[in-house]
Amino acid sequence: MRKTVLVTAALFACAFTVAASAQSAFIDRKQVSPATAQKLVDACIARAEQQKQIVGCAVVDIAGVLIDFHVMGGQATFAETAILKAKTAAHWQRATSALEDDVNSKRNGASVWIGDFPRSGGVPIMIDGQVAGAIGVGGGNSEELAKATIEAVLGKQPQSARR
């Protein structure tokens, strides 16, 4: 009897070990390449110039690490806000205008509490249904410019992220 219990316990342990080892050891994620980040920044600046706006534009990866950046006319505040908006959009995986609405309506202030920048102008960049980074625009008509830039370089974006 005791031998049967030990054998059964060993079989269960092996079954759980096999199930655990069947899980993938890595996550396959899309990320914005440096070449694509540069194209996005260049397109954003070109569009802003056409519209006679002065802006800063930043592109970050999925972790919020800066990949590419440019600011027009040395506007220090536009530089900082572009980077902060891009990082916030990547962190929350949604447009910063939605976070701004949450904060202003007092529905959810978490983005402020943890030190993010919930102001309109940051938009996640989607590739194959995954958030692959984010773009932030400081100054000008920021969120519209960010969305138009992504669409010009990468095509129409889906409405929601697959996480």
DSSP file (Angstrom, degrees, kcal/mol; ACC not computed):
  #  RESIDUE AA STRUCTURE BP1 BP2  ACC     N-H-->O    O-->H-N    N-H-->O    O-->H-N    TCO  KAPPA ALPHA  PHI   PSI    X-CA   Y-CA   Z-CA
    1    1 A M     >        0   0    0      0, 0.0     4,-1.9     0, 0.0     5,-0.2   0.000 360.0 360.0 360.0 -46.0    0.0    0.0    0.0
    2    2 A R  H  >  +     0   0    0      1,-0.2     4,-2.1     2,-0.2     5,-0.1   0.880 360.0  53.5 -63.5 -37.2    2.8    2.4    1.0
    3    3 A K  H  > S+     0   0    0      1,-0.2     4,-2.2     2,-0.2    -1,-0.2   0.876 106.7  52.4 -64.7 -38.0    4.6    1.6   -2.3
    4    4 A T  H  > S+     0   0    0      2,-0.2     4,-2.4     1,-0.2    -1,-0.2   0.891 108.5  50.2 -65.8 -40.7    1.5    2.5   -4.3
    5    5 A V  H  X S+     0   0    0     -4,-1.9     4,-2.4     2,-0.2    -2,-0.2   0.908 111.3  48.8 -64.3 -42.9    1.1    5.8   -2.6
    6    6 A L  H  X S+     0   0    0     -4,-2.1     4,-2.2     2,-0.2    -2,-0.2   0.903 112.1  48.1 -64.3 -41.9    4.8    6.7   -3.3
    7    7 A V  H  X S+     0   0    0     -4,-2.2     4,-2.2     2,-0.2    -2,-0.2   0.911 112.5  49.1 -65.3 -42.6    4.5    5.7   -6.9
    8    8 A T  H  X S+     0   0    0     -4,-2.4     4,-2.2     2,-0.2    -2,-0.2   0.914 111.3  49.3 -63.8 -43.0    1.3    7.7   -7.3
    9    9 A A  H  X S+     0   0    0     -4,-2.4     4,-2.3     1,-0.2    -1,-0.2   0.897 110.4  50.9 -62.9 -41.0    2.9   10.8   -5.7
   10   10 A A  H  X S+     0   0    0     -4,-2.2     4,-2.3     2,-0.2    -1,-0.2   0.895 109.1  51.3 -63.9 -40.3    5.9   10.4   -8.0
   11   11 A L  H  X S+     0   0    0     -4,-2.2     4,-2.3     2,-0.2    -2,-0.2   0.912 110.2  48.9 -63.9 -42.9    3.7   10.3  -11.1
   12   12 A F  H  X S+     0   0    0     -4,-2.2     4,-2.3     2,-0.2    -2,-0.2   0.916 110.4  51.1 -62.0 -43.2    1.9   13.4  -10.0
   13   13 A A  H  X S+     0   0    0     -4,-2.3     4,-2.0     1,-0.2    -2,-0.2   0.908 111.4  47.7 -61.8 -42.2    5.2   15.2   -9.4
   14   14 A C  H  X S+     0   0    0     -4,-2.3     4,-2.5     2,-0.2    -1,-0.2   0.900 109.6  53.3 -65.5 -40.4    6.4   14.2  -12.9
   15   15 A A  H  X S+     0   0    0     -4,-2.3     4,-2.1     1,-0.2    -2,-0.2   0.912 110.7  46.0 -62.4 -42.9    3.1   15.3  -14.5
   16   16 A F  H  X S+     0   0    0     -4,-2.3     4,-2.2     2,-0.2    -1,-0.2   0.868 111.4  52.6 -68.1 -36.0    3.4   18.8  -12.9
   17   17 A T  H  X S+     0   0    0     -4,-2.0     4,-2.2    -5,-0.2    -2,-0.2   0.908 109.8  48.2 -65.4 -42.2    7.0   19.1  -13.9
   18   18 A V  H  X S+     0   0    0     -4,-2.5     4,-0.9     2,-0.2    -2,-0.2   0.913 112.0  49.5 -64.4 -43.0    6.2   18.3  -17.5
   19   19 A A  H  < S+     0   0    0     -4,-2.1     3,-0.4     1,-0.2     4,-0.4   0.901 112.1  48.2 -63.4 -41.0    3.4   20.8  -17.6
   20   20 A A  H >< S+     0   0    0     -4,-2.2     3,-1.0     1,-0.2    -1,-0.2   0.880 110.1  50.9 -68.0 -38.3    5.6   23.5  -16.1
   21   21 A S  H 3< S+     0   0    0     -4,-2.2    -1,-0.2     1,-0.2    -2,-0.2   0.653  97.2  69.8 -76.2 -12.9    8.4   22.9  -18.5
   22   22 A A  T 3< S+     0   0    0     -4,-0.9    -1,-0.2    -3,-0.4    -2,-0.2   0.656  78.5  99.3 -76.7 -15.4    6.0   23.1  -21.5
   23   23 A Q  S <  S-     0   0    0     -3,-1.0    -3,-0.0    -4,-0.4     2,-0.0  -0.444  88.0 -97.7 -72.0 146.5    5.6   26.8  -20.9
   24   24 A S        -     0   0    0      1,-0.1    -1,-0.1    -2,-0.1    -2,-0.1  -0.306  19.1-144.6 -65.0 145.2    7.6   29.1  -23.1
   25   25 A A  S    S+     0   0    0     -3,-0.1     2,-0.3    -4,-0.1    -1,-0.1   0.465  80.8  31.4 -88.2  -3.0   10.9   30.5  -21.7
   26   26 A F  S    S-     0   0    0      2,-0.0     2,-0.5     0, 0.0    -2,-0.1  -0.954  73.8-121.8-148.8 166.0   10.5   33.8  -23.5
   27   27 A I        -     0   0    0     -2,-0.3     2,-0.8     2,-0.0    -2,-0.0  -0.955  21.1-138.5-113.5 128.2    7.9   36.3  -24.7
   28   28 A D        +     0   0    0     -2,-0.5     2,-0.4     2,-0.0    -2,-0.0  -0.779  34.9 172.9 -87.3 110.0    7.8   37.2  -28.4
   29   29 A R        -     0   0    0     -2,-0.8     2,-0.3   101,-0.0   103,-0.1  -0.930  30.8-129.4-123.0 143.0    7.2   41.0  -28.5
   30   30 A K        -     0   0    0     -2,-0.4     2,-0.3    97,-0.2    32,-0.1  -0.670  30.2-175.1 -82.2 142.7    7.1   43.5  -31.3
   31   31 A Q        -     0   0    0     -2,-0.3     2,-0.3    30,-0.1   102,-0.2  -0.992  31.8-103.9-139.0 148.9    9.2   46.6  -30.7
   32   32 A V        -     0   0    0    100,-2.4    30,-0.1    -2,-0.3   102,-0.0  -0.535  39.9-133.9 -68.2 130.0    9.8   49.8  -32.7
   33   33 A S     >  -     0   0    0     -2,-0.3     4,-2.6     1,-0.1     5,-0.2  -0.453  19.3-112.7 -81.0 159.5   13.1   49.7  -34.5
   34   34 A P  H  > S+     0   0    0      0, 0.0     4,-2.3     0, 0.0     5,-0.2   0.877 118.9  53.6 -58.4 -37.1   15.5   52.6  -34.4
   35   35 A A  H  > S+     0   0    0      2,-0.2     4,-1.9     1,-0.2     5,-0.1   0.912 111.0  45.0 -65.1 -41.8   15.0   53.1  -38.1
   36   36 A T  H  > S+     0   0    0      2,-0.2     4,-2.5     1,-0.2    -1,-0.2   0.893 110.8  54.0 -68.5 -39.5   11.2   53.3  -37.7
   37   37 A A  H  X S+     0   0    0     -4,-2.6     4,-2.4     1,-0.2    -2,-0.2   0.914 109.0  48.9 -59.7 -42.7   11.6   55.6  -34.7
   38   38 A Q  H  X S+     0   0    0     -4,-2.3     4,-2.7     1,-0.2    -1,-0.2   0.903 110.0  51.1 -64.6 -40.8   13.6   58.0  -36.8
   39   39 A K  H  X S+     0   0    0     -4,-1.9     4,-2.5     2,-0.2    -2,-0.2   0.905 110.6  49.7 -61.8 -41.1   11.0   57.9  -39.6
   40   40 A L  H  X S+     0   0    0     -4,-2.5     4,-2.4     2,-0.2    -2,-0.2   0.934 112.7  45.5 -63.5 -46.9    8.3   58.7  -37.1
   41   41 A V  H  X S+     0   0    0     -4,-2.4     4,-2.5     2,-0.2     5,-0.2   0.932 114.2  48.6 -63.1 -45.9   10.2   61.6  -35.6
   42   42 A D  H  X S+     0   0    0     -4,-2.7     4,-2.4     1,-0.2    -1,-0.2   0.910 112.8  48.2 -61.1 -42.4   11.1   63.0  -39.0
   43   43 A A  H  X S+     0   0    0     -4,-2.5     4,-2.3    -5,-0.2    -1,-0.2   0.889 111.6  50.3 -65.5 -39.2    7.5   62.6  -40.2
   44   44 A C  H  X S+     0   0    0     -4,-2.4     4,-2.5     2,-0.2    -2,-0.2   0.934 112.5  45.6 -64.3 -46.8    6.2   64.4  -37.1
   45   45 A I  H  X S+     0   0    0     -4,-2.5     4,-2.4     2,-0.2    -2,-0.2   0.907 113.0  50.6 -65.0 -41.7    8.6   67.3  -37.4
   46   46 A A  H  X S+     0   0    0     -4,-2.4     4,-2.0    -5,-0.2    -1,-0.2   0.915 112.1  47.2 -61.9 -43.3    7.9   67.7  -41.2
   47   47 A R  H  X S+     0   0    0     -4,-2.3     4,-1.9     2,-0.2    -2,-0.2   0.902 111.0  51.6 -66.1 -40.6    4.1   67.7  -40.6
   48   48 A A  H  <>S+     0   0    0     -4,-2.5     5,-3.0     1,-0.2     4,-0.2   0.905 108.7  51.4 -62.7 -41.0    4.5   70.2  -37.7
   49   49 A E  H ><5S+     0   0    0     -4,-2.4     3,-1.2     1,-0.2    -1,-0.2   0.907 108.2  51.8 -62.0 -41.4    6.5   72.5  -40.0
   50   50 A Q  H 3<5S+     0   0    0     -4,-2.0    -1,-0.2     1,-0.3    -2,-0.2   0.871 113.1  44.8 -61.1 -37.0    3.8   72.3  -42.7
   51   51 A Q  T 3<5S-     0   0    0     -4,-1.9    -1,-0.3    -5,-0.1    -2,-0.2   0.365 114.7-119.1 -89.3   5.0    1.2   73.3  -40.1
   52   52 A K  T < 5 +     0   0    0     -3,-1.2     2,-0.3    -4,-0.2    -3,-0.2   0.889  66.5 140.4  57.0  43.4    3.5   76.0  -38.8
   53   53 A Q      < -     0   0    0     -5,-3.0     2,-0.5    -8,-0.1    -1,-0.2  -0.829  49.1-139.5-110.5 152.3    3.7   74.5  -35.3
   54   54 A I        +     0   0    0     -2,-0.3    86,-0.3    -3,-0.1     2,-0.3  -0.971  40.4 153.9-111.5 121.4    6.7   74.2  -33.0
   55   55 A V        -     0   0    0     -2,-0.5    17,-2.6    84,-0.1     2,-0.4  -0.876  41.5-131.5-139.9 167.7    6.9   70.9  -31.3
   56   56 A G  E     -AB  71 138A   0     82,-2.0    82,-2.4    -2,-0.3     2,-0.4  -0.953  25.1-163.3-115.8 144.9    9.1   68.3  -29.7
   57   57 A C  E     +AB  70 137A   0     13,-3.1    13,-2.2    -2,-0.4     2,-0.4  -0.997   8.7 179.4-134.5 132.9    8.6   64.6  -30.7
   58   58 A A  E     -AB  69 136A   0     78,-2.5    78,-2.8    -2,-0.4     2,-0.4  -0.983  11.6-161.4-132.7 143.2    9.9   61.5  -28.9
   59   59 A V  E     -AB  68 135A   0      9,-2.7     8,-3.2    -2,-0.4     9,-1.6  -0.994  15.1-177.4-123.8 130.9    9.6   57.8  -29.6
   60   60 A V  E     -AB  66 134A   0     74,-2.5    74,-1.8    -2,-0.4     6,-0.2  -0.812  23.5-116.0-122.0 162.6   10.2   55.2  -26.9
   61   61 A D    >   -     0   0    0      4,-2.1     3,-1.9    -2,-0.3    72,-0.2  -0.169  50.7 -79.8 -84.8-172.7   10.2   51.4  -26.8
   62   62 A I  T 3  S+     0   0    0     70,-0.4    71,-0.1     1,-0.3    31,-0.1   0.730 132.8  51.4 -66.0 -20.3    7.8   49.2  -24.8
   63   63 A A  T 3  S-     0   0    0      2,-0.1    -1,-0.3    28,-0.0    28,-0.1   0.451 121.3-106.2 -92.7  -0.8    9.7   49.9  -21.6
   64   64 A G    <   +     0   0    0     -3,-1.9     2,-0.4     1,-0.3    -2,-0.1   0.627  68.5 150.1  86.6  13.8    9.6   53.6  -22.1
   65   65 A V        -     0   0    0      1,-0.1    -4,-2.1    22,-0.1    -1,-0.3  -0.689  53.7-109.1 -83.4 130.7   13.3   53.9  -23.1
   66   66 A L  E     +A   60   0A   0     -2,-0.4    -6,-0.3    -6,-0.2     3,-0.1  -0.369  41.6 169.0 -63.6 127.7   14.0   56.8  -25.5
   67   67 A I  E     -     0   0A   0     -8,-3.2     2,-0.3     1,-0.4    -7,-0.2   0.786  66.3  -2.8-104.1 -46.5   14.8   55.6  -29.0
   68   68 A D  E     +A   59   0A   0     -9,-1.6    -9,-2.7   -31,-0.1    -1,-0.4  -0.985  63.9 172.8-149.6 156.2   14.7   58.8  -31.0
   69   69 A F  E     +A   58   0A   0     -2,-0.3     2,-0.3   -11,-0.2   -11,-0.2  -0.988   7.8 175.8-163.4 146.4   13.9   62.5  -30.4
   70   70 A H  E     -A   57   0A   0    -13,-2.2   -13,-3.1    -2,-0.3     2,-0.4  -0.959   9.0-163.3-155.0 144.2   13.9   65.9  -31.9
   71   71 A V  E     -A   56   0A   0     -2,-0.3     3,-0.5   -15,-0.3     2,-0.3  -0.994  18.2-133.5-128.9 138.3   12.7   69.3  -30.7
   72   72 A M  S >  S+     0   0    0    -17,-2.6     3,-1.4    -2,-0.4     6,-0.1  -0.676  81.3   0.6 -89.2 140.0   12.1   72.3  -33.0
   73   73 A G  T 3  S-     0   0    0     -2,-0.3    -1,-0.2     1,-0.3     3,-0.1   0.656 115.2 -77.7  64.3  18.1   13.4   75.8  -32.1
   74   74 A G  T 3  S+     0   0    0     -3,-0.5     2,-1.2     1,-0.2    -1,-0.3   0.787  71.0 169.7  65.7  27.7   15.1   74.7  -28.8
   75   75 A Q    <>  -     0   0    0     -3,-1.4     4,-1.8     1,-0.2     3,-0.2  -0.610  14.2-170.9 -76.8  96.6   11.8   74.6  -26.9
   76   76 A A  H  > S+     0   0    0     -2,-1.2     4,-2.2     1,-0.2     5,-0.2   0.864  82.1  51.6 -59.4 -40.6   13.0   73.0  -23.7
   77   77 A T  H  > S+     0   0    0      1,-0.2     4,-2.4     2,-0.2    -1,-0.2   0.887 109.0  50.5 -68.0 -36.2    9.4   72.5  -22.3
   78   78 A F  H  > S+     0   0    0     -3,-0.2     4,-2.0     2,-0.2   -22,-0.3   0.859 109.2  53.6 -66.9 -33.9    8.3   70.8  -25.5
   79   79 A A  H  X S+     0   0    0     -4,-1.8     4,-1.8     2,-0.2    -2,-0.2   0.959 112.0  42.6 -62.9 -51.9   11.3   68.5  -25.3
   80   80 A E  H  X S+     0   0    0     -4,-2.2     4,-2.5     1,-0.2    -2,-0.2   0.920 115.2  48.2 -63.1 -45.6   10.5   67.4  -21.7
   81   81 A T  H  X S+     0   0    0     -4,-2.4     4,-2.6     1,-0.2     5,-0.2   0.868 108.0  55.4 -68.2 -34.5    6.8   67.0  -22.2
   82   82 A A  H  X S+     0   0    0     -4,-2.0     4,-2.1    -5,-0.2   -24,-0.2   0.939 111.6  43.9 -60.7 -46.2    7.2   65.0  -25.5
   83   83 A I  H  X S+     0   0    0     -4,-1.8     4,-2.4     2,-0.2    -2,-0.2   0.929 114.7  48.7 -65.0 -46.0    9.5   62.4  -23.7
   84   84 A L  H  X S+     0   0    0     -4,-2.5     4,-2.2     1,-0.2    33,-0.4   0.891 111.8  49.4 -63.1 -40.1    7.2   62.2  -20.6
   85   85 A K  H  X S+     0   0    0     -4,-2.6     4,-2.4     2,-0.2    -1,-0.2   0.906 111.3  49.1 -66.0 -41.7    4.1   61.7  -22.8
   86   86 A A  H  X S+     0   0    0     -4,-2.1     4,-2.2    -5,-0.2    -2,-0.2   0.932 112.5  47.6 -63.4 -45.4    5.7   59.0  -24.8
   87   87 A K  H  X S+     0   0    0     -4,-2.4     4,-2.5     1,-0.2    -2,-0.2   0.899 112.7  49.3 -62.1 -41.1    6.9   57.2  -21.6
   88   88 A T  H  X S+     0   0    0     -4,-2.2     4,-2.5     2,-0.2     5,-0.2   0.913 110.0  50.1 -66.2 -43.1    3.4   57.4  -20.1
   89   89 A A  H  X>S+     0   0    0     -4,-2.4     4,-1.3     1,-0.2     5,-0.9   0.890 113.3  46.8 -62.8 -39.4    1.7   56.1  -23.2
   90   90 A A  H  <5S+     0   0    0     -4,-2.2    -2,-0.2     2,-0.2    -1,-0.2   0.916 112.8  49.9 -67.2 -42.7    4.1   53.1  -23.3
   91   91 A H  H  <5S+     0   0    0     -4,-2.5    -2,-0.2     1,-0.2    -1,-0.2   0.920 122.0  31.5 -62.0 -46.0    3.6   52.5  -19.6
   92   92 A W  H  <5S-     0   0    0     -4,-2.5    -1,-0.2     2,-0.2    -2,-0.2   0.557  99.2-134.3 -91.1  -9.5   -0.2   52.5  -19.7
   93   93 A Q  T  <5S+     0   0    0     -4,-1.3     2,-0.3    -5,-0.2    68,-0.2   0.850  74.2  80.5  55.7  39.4   -0.5   51.1  -23.2
   94   94 A R  S   <S-     0   0    0     -5,-0.9    -2,-0.2    -6,-0.2    -1,-0.2  -0.975  92.7 -68.9-160.9 166.9   -3.1   53.7  -24.2
   95   95 A A    >>  -     0   0    0     -2,-0.3     4,-1.0     1,-0.1     3,-0.9  -0.309  37.4-132.7 -62.6 140.5   -3.3   57.4  -25.2
   96   96 A T  H 3> S+     0   0    0     26,-2.5     4,-2.5     1,-0.2    24,-0.2   0.713 102.3  70.8 -69.5 -19.1   -2.4   59.8  -22.5
   97   97 A S  H 3> S+     0   0    0     25,-0.4     4,-2.2     2,-0.2    -1,-0.2   0.873  96.5  52.5 -63.9 -34.7   -5.6   61.8  -23.3
   98   98 A A  H <> S+     0   0    0     -3,-0.9     4,-2.0     2,-0.2    -1,-0.2   0.892 109.8  48.1 -66.2 -39.1   -7.6   59.0  -21.7
   99   99 A L  H  X S+     0   0    0     -4,-1.0     4,-2.5     2,-0.2    -2,-0.2   0.900 109.5  53.0 -66.6 -39.8   -5.5   59.2  -18.6
  100  100 A E  H  X S+     0   0    0     -4,-2.5     4,-2.9     1,-0.2     5,-0.2   0.910 108.3  50.5 -61.3 -42.2   -5.9   62.9  -18.5
  101  101 A D  H  X S+     0   0    0     -4,-2.2     4,-2.2     1,-0.2     6,-0.3   0.910 109.8  51.1 -60.9 -42.4   -9.7   62.4  -18.7
  102  102 A D  H  <>S+     0   0    0     -4,-2.0     5,-1.6     2,-0.2     6,-1.4   0.915 113.6  44.1 -60.5 -44.0   -9.5   59.9  -15.8
  103  103 A V  H ><5S+     0   0    0     -4,-2.5     3,-0.9     1,-0.2    -2,-0.2   0.933 114.1  48.8 -67.9 -46.3   -7.5   62.4  -13.6
  104  104 A N  H 3<5S+     0   0    0     -4,-2.9    -1,-0.2     1,-0.3    -2,-0.2   0.850 114.9  44.4 -64.3 -34.4   -9.6   65.4  -14.5
  105  105 A S  T 3<5S-     0   0    0     -4,-2.2    -1,-0.3    -5,-0.2    -2,-0.2   0.501 109.2-124.9 -86.8  -3.1  -12.9   63.5  -13.7
  106  106 A K  T < 5S+     0   0    0     -3,-0.9     3,-0.2    -4,-0.4    -3,-0.2   0.688  75.7 125.0  64.8  20.7  -11.3   62.0  -10.5
  107  107 A R  S   <S-     0   0    0     -5,-1.6     2,-0.3    -6,-0.3    -4,-0.2   0.897  85.0  -1.9 -69.9 -41.7  -12.1   58.5  -11.8
  108  108 A N        +     0   0    0     -6,-1.4    -1,-0.3    -9,-0.2     3,-0.2  -0.881  53.5 174.4-156.9 117.1   -8.5   57.4  -11.4
  109  109 A G    >>  +     0   0    0     -2,-0.3     4,-2.1    -3,-0.2     3,-1.0   0.215  50.6 112.6-105.6  13.2   -5.5   59.4  -10.4
  110  110 A A  H 3> S+     0   0    0      1,-0.3     4,-2.1     2,-0.2     6,-0.2   0.849  70.5  60.3 -58.0 -37.3   -3.1   56.5  -10.3
  111  111 A S  H 34>S+     0   0    0     -3,-0.2     5,-2.4     1,-0.2    -1,-0.3   0.850 110.2  42.3 -62.3 -32.1   -1.1   57.8  -13.3
  112  112 A V  H X45S+     0   0    0     -3,-1.0     3,-1.6     3,-0.2    -1,-0.2   0.898 110.4  56.4 -76.8 -42.5   -0.3   61.0  -11.2
  113  113 A W  H 3<5S+     0   0    0     -4,-2.1    -2,-0.2     1,-0.3    -1,-0.2   0.845 109.1  45.9 -60.2 -35.2    0.4   59.1   -8.0
  114  114 A I  T 3<5S-     0   0    0     -4,-2.1    -1,-0.3    -5,-0.2    -2,-0.2   0.353 122.6-102.1 -94.9   8.1    3.1   56.9   -9.6
  115  115 A G  T < 5S+     0   0    0     -3,-1.6    -3,-0.2     1,-0.2    -2,-0.1   0.652  72.9 138.1  89.4  16.0    4.8   59.8  -11.3
  116  116 A D      < -     0   0    0     -5,-2.4    -1,-0.2    -6,-0.2   -31,-0.1  -0.268  56.0-116.2 -83.4-179.8    3.6   59.5  -14.9
  117  117 A F        -     0   0    0    -33,-0.4     2,-2.2     2,-0.1   -29,-0.1  -0.771  24.8-170.6-123.9  83.6    2.5   62.5  -17.1
  118  118 A P        +     0   0    0      0, 0.0     2,-0.4     0, 0.0   -15,-0.1  -0.439  39.6 125.2 -80.9  72.7   -1.2   62.2  -18.0
  119  119 A R        -     0   0    0     -2,-2.2     3,-0.5   -38,-0.1   -22,-0.2  -0.983  69.2 -92.7-128.5 141.6   -1.5   65.0  -20.5
  120  120 A S  S    S+     0   0    0     -2,-0.4    22,-0.2     1,-0.2     3,-0.1  -0.182  96.7  68.7 -52.8 136.4   -2.8   64.7  -24.1
  121  121 A G        +     0   0    0      1,-0.4    16,-2.1    21,-0.2     2,-0.4   0.322  68.1 100.6 134.9  -5.3   -0.1   64.0  -26.7
  122  122 A G  E     +C  136   0A   0     -3,-0.5   -26,-2.5    14,-0.2   -25,-0.4  -0.930  43.1 176.9-110.6 133.0    1.2   60.5  -26.0
  123  123 A V  E     -C  135   0A   0     12,-2.7    12,-2.6    -2,-0.4   -28,-0.1  -0.998  28.5-120.5-136.7 132.4    0.0   57.6  -28.2
  124  124 A P  E     -C  134   0A   0      0, 0.0     2,-0.6     0, 0.0    10,-0.3  -0.408  24.7-130.9 -67.5 149.2    1.0   53.9  -28.2
  125  125 A I  E     -C  133   0A   0      8,-2.8     7,-3.7    -2,-0.1     8,-0.6  -0.914  22.4-153.7-102.7 122.6    2.4   52.5  -31.4
  126  126 A M  E     +C  131   0A   0     -2,-0.6     2,-0.4     5,-0.2     5,-0.2  -0.819  16.7 177.5-102.5 134.3    0.8   49.2  -32.5
  127  127 A I  E >  S-C  130   0A   0      3,-2.7     3,-1.7    -2,-0.4   -97,-0.2  -0.977  77.2 -16.7-133.7 121.3    2.5   46.6  -34.6
  128  128 A D  T 3  S-     0   0    0     -2,-0.4     3,-0.1     1,-0.3    -1,-0.1   0.861 128.9 -52.3  51.9  40.7    0.5   43.3  -35.3
  129  129 A G  T 3  S+     0   0    0      1,-0.2    33,-2.8    32,-0.0     2,-0.4   0.504 117.9 106.1  80.0   4.0   -1.9   44.1  -32.5
  130  130 A Q  E <  S- C   0 127A   0     -3,-1.7    -3,-2.7    31,-0.2     2,-0.5  -0.893  78.8-110.4-115.9 146.5    0.8   44.6  -29.9
  131  131 A V  E     + C   0 126A   0     -2,-0.4    -5,-0.2    31,-0.3  -101,-0.1  -0.648  38.1 175.6 -70.2 122.6    2.0   47.8  -28.3
  132  132 A A  E     -     0   0A   0     -7,-3.7  -100,-2.4    -2,-0.5   -70,-0.4   0.297  58.5 -52.2-114.4   5.6    5.5   48.2  -29.7
  133  133 A G  E     - C   0 125A   0     -8,-0.6    -8,-2.8   -72,-0.2    -1,-0.3  -0.961  60.4-104.1 150.6-163.5    6.4   51.5  -28.2
  134  134 A A  E     -BC  60 124A   0    -74,-1.8   -74,-2.5   -10,-0.3     2,-0.4  -0.991  10.3-139.6-156.7 157.2    4.9   55.0  -28.1
  135  135 A I  E     -BC  59 123A   0    -12,-2.6   -12,-2.7    -2,-0.3     2,-0.4  -0.953  16.0-165.7-119.2 141.0    5.2   58.5  -29.5
  136  136 A G  E     -BC  58 122A   0    -78,-2.8   -78,-2.5    -2,-0.4     2,-0.5  -0.989   2.1-165.4-127.8 138.0    4.9   61.7  -27.6
  137  137 A V  E     -B   57   0A   0    -16,-2.1     2,-0.5    -2,-0.4   -80,-0.2  -0.986   3.3-162.0-124.4 127.0    4.4   65.2  -28.9
  138  138 A G  E     +B   56   0A   0    -82,-2.4   -82,-2.0    -2,-0.5   -60,-0.1  -0.925  60.3   6.9-108.2 131.0    4.9   68.3  -26.8
  139  139 A G  S    S+     0   0    0     -2,-0.5     3,-0.1     1,-0.2   -84,-0.1  -0.151 100.2  46.3  89.6 170.9    3.4   71.6  -28.0
  140  140 A G  S    S-     0   0    0    -86,-0.3     2,-1.4     1,-0.2    -1,-0.2  -0.111 122.2 -28.4  60.1-155.8    1.1   72.2  -31.0
  141  141 A N  S  > S+     0   0    0      1,-0.2     4,-2.2    -3,-0.1     5,-0.2  -0.621  82.3 179.6 -91.7  72.8   -1.9   70.0  -31.6
  142  142 A S  H  >  +     0   0    0     -2,-1.4     4,-2.5     1,-0.2    -1,-0.2   0.822  63.2  39.1 -59.1 -54.8   -0.1   67.1  -29.9
  143  143 A E  H  > S+     0   0    0      1,-0.2     4,-2.6     2,-0.2    -1,-0.2   0.913 117.9  49.0 -68.3 -40.0   -2.3   64.1  -29.9
  144  144 A E  H  > S+     0   0    0      1,-0.2     4,-2.4     2,-0.2    -1,-0.2   0.901 113.1  48.9 -62.9 -39.4   -3.7   64.7  -33.4
  145  145 A L  H  X S+     0   0    0     -4,-2.2     4,-2.2     2,-0.2    -2,-0.2   0.903 110.8  50.2 -66.1 -42.1   -0.2   65.2  -34.7
  146  146 A A  H  X S+     0   0    0     -4,-2.5     4,-2.2    -5,-0.2    -2,-0.2   0.937 113.3  45.2 -61.7 -47.5    1.0   62.0  -33.0
  147  147 A K  H  X S+     0   0    0     -4,-2.6     4,-2.4     1,-0.2    -2,-0.2   0.910 113.2  49.9 -64.1 -42.7   -1.9   59.9  -34.5
  148  148 A A  H  X S+     0   0    0     -4,-2.4     4,-2.2    -5,-0.2    -1,-0.2   0.875 110.3  51.8 -63.8 -37.1   -1.4   61.4  -37.9
  149  149 A T  H  X S+     0   0    0     -4,-2.2     4,-2.0     2,-0.2     5,-0.3   0.935 110.1  47.3 -64.8 -47.5    2.3   60.6  -37.8
  150  150 A I  H  X>S+     0   0    0     -4,-2.2     4,-3.5     1,-0.2     5,-0.7   0.930 113.4  48.8 -60.0 -45.5    1.8   57.0  -36.8
  151  151 A E  H  X5S+     0   0    0     -4,-2.4     4,-1.3     1,-0.2    -1,-0.2   0.887 110.3  51.4 -63.1 -39.1   -0.8   56.6  -39.6
  152  152 A A  H  <5S+     0   0    0     -4,-2.2    -1,-0.2    -5,-0.2    -2,-0.2   0.868 122.2  30.4 -65.5 -36.9    1.5   58.2  -42.2
  153  153 A V  H  <5S+     0   0    0     -4,-2.0    -2,-0.2     2,-0.1    -3,-0.2   0.875 137.7  18.3 -91.4 -41.8    4.5   55.9  -41.3
  154  154 A L  H  <5S-     0   0    0     -4,-3.5    -3,-0.2     1,-0.3    -2,-0.2   0.498 103.0-117.5-112.5  -6.6    2.8   52.7  -40.2
  155  155 A G     << -     0   0    0     -4,-1.3    -1,-0.3    -5,-0.7    -2,-0.1  -0.328  61.7 -17.4  93.2 178.7   -0.7   52.8  -41.5
  156  156 A K        -     0   0    0     -2,-0.1    -5,-0.0    -5,-0.1     0, 0.0  -0.325  69.8-134.8 -61.0 134.5   -4.0   52.9  -39.7
  157  157 A Q        -     0   0    0    -10,-0.1    -1,-0.1     1,-0.1   -30,-0.1  -0.662  16.5-111.4 -93.2 145.8   -3.8   51.7  -36.1
  158  158 A P        -     0   0    0      0, 0.0    -1,-0.1     0, 0.0   -32,-0.1  -0.305  25.2-120.7 -69.1 161.8   -6.2   49.3  -34.4
  159  159 A Q  S    S+     0   0    0      1,-0.1     2,-0.3     2,-0.0    -2,-0.0   0.815  87.8  29.6 -75.4 -32.2   -8.4   50.6  -31.6
  160  160 A S  S    S-     0   0    0    -66,-0.0     2,-0.2   -30,-0.0    -1,-0.1  -0.927  76.6-116.4-135.3 156.6   -7.2   48.3  -28.8
  161  161 A A        -     0   0    0     -2,-0.3     2,-0.7   -68,-0.2   -31,-0.2  -0.600  13.9-138.5 -89.6 147.1   -4.0   46.5  -27.8
  162  162 A R              0   0    0    -33,-2.8   -31,-0.3    -2,-0.2    -1,-0.0  -0.937 360.0 360.0 -99.4 116.7   -3.6   42.7  -27.5
  163  163 A R              0   0    0     -2,-0.7    -1,-0.1   -33,-0.1   -33,-0.1   0.438 360.0 360.0 -98.0 360.0   -1.6   42.2  -24.3
